[in-house]
Amino acid sequence: NIGNIYFEETKYEQALEYYLKSLKIKEELKDKKGISASYNNIGNLYTKLAKYEQALEYYQKSIQIKDELNDTMGSIYSLQGMAEVYLAQKDYD
């Protein structure tokens, strides 16, 4: 949540720092759903920074886990993030 606050305040470096801290903890706990959420947050951040290749990479990682967990609604959020990247790149197909 701290990362999300920094994200909303457009303090993206701090947001990424906390997203990565959160990801590390979730990995240590083997919290797949949490890991997937962290990947999605990082994807959102990279989208905002116009670092589209990194954003797509994290969205893909998130979707892979969500598919393993049969989390269809979660996949939708990552797919929407990917769509935003492609829209920003004017890749309409």
C-alpha positions in Angstrom: 0.0 0.0 0.0 2.9 2.4 0.6 4.0 1.9 -3.0 0.4 2.7 -4.1 0.5 5.9 -2.1 3.7 7.0 -3.7 2.4 6.0 -7.1 -0.7 8.2 -6.6 1.6 11.1 -5.6 3.6 10.5 -8.8 6.7 9.6 -6.7 7.5 6.7 -9.0 11.0 5.9 -7.8 9.7 5.5 -4.2 6.7 3.5 -5.5 9.0 1.1 -7.3 11.2 0.7 -4.2 8.2 -0.3 -2.1 6.7 -2.5 -4.9 10.1 -4.4 -5.0 10.3 -4.7 -1.2 6.7 -6.1 -1.2 7.6 -8.5 -4.0 10.6 -9.9 -2.2 8.5 -10.6 0.9 5.8 -12.2 -1.1 8.4 -14.4 -2.8 9.8 -15.5 0.5 6.3 -16.4 1.7 5.6 -18.2 -1.6 2.4 -16.0 -1.9 1.6 -16.6 -5.6 -1.4 -14.3 -5.6 0.6 -11.6 -3.9 3.5 -12.0 -6.3 1.1 -11.7 -9.2 -0.4 -8.5 -7.7 3.1 -7.0 -7.2 4.0 -7.8 -10.8 0.8 -6.1 -12.0 1.6 -3.0 -9.8 5.2 -2.9 -11.3 3.7 -3.2 -14.8 1.4 -0.2 -14.1 4.3 1.8 -12.9 6.4 1.0 -16.0 3.4 1.9 -18.2 3.2 5.3 -16.5 6.9 5.8 -17.1 6.5 4.8 -20.8 8.9 1.9 -20.3 6.6 -0.3 -22.3 8.8 -3.4 -22.8 9.3 -3.7 -19.0 5.6 -3.1 -18.4 4.6 -5.9 -20.8 7.1 -8.2 -19.2 5.6 -7.7 -15.7 2.0 -8.0 -17.0 3.0 -11.3 -18.7 4.5 -12.6 -15.4 1.3 -11.6 -13.6 -0.9 -13.3 -16.1 1.1 -16.5 -16.0 0.6 -16.8 -12.2 -3.1 -15.8 -12.4 -3.6 -18.5 -15.0 -2.0 -21.1 -12.7 -4.4 -20.0 -10.0 -7.4 -19.9 -12.3 -7.9 -16.2 -11.3 -9.8 -15.0 -14.4 -10.7 -11.6 -12.8 -7.1 -11.0 -11.9 -6.0 -11.8 -15.5 -8.4 -9.2 -16.7 -6.6 -6.4 -14.8 -3.2 -7.4 -16.3 -4.7 -7.8 -19.8 -6.2 -4.3 -19.5 -2.8 -3.0 -18.5 -1.3 -4.6 -21.6 -4.0 -3.0 -23.7 -3.1 0.4 -22.3 0.5 -0.2 -23.3 -0.4 -1.2 -26.8 -2.8 1.8 -27.0 0.1 4.1 -25.9 2.3 2.6 -28.6 -0.5 3.0 -31.2 -0.4 -0.7 -31.8 -4.1 -1.1 -32.3 -4.1 -4.7 -33.5 
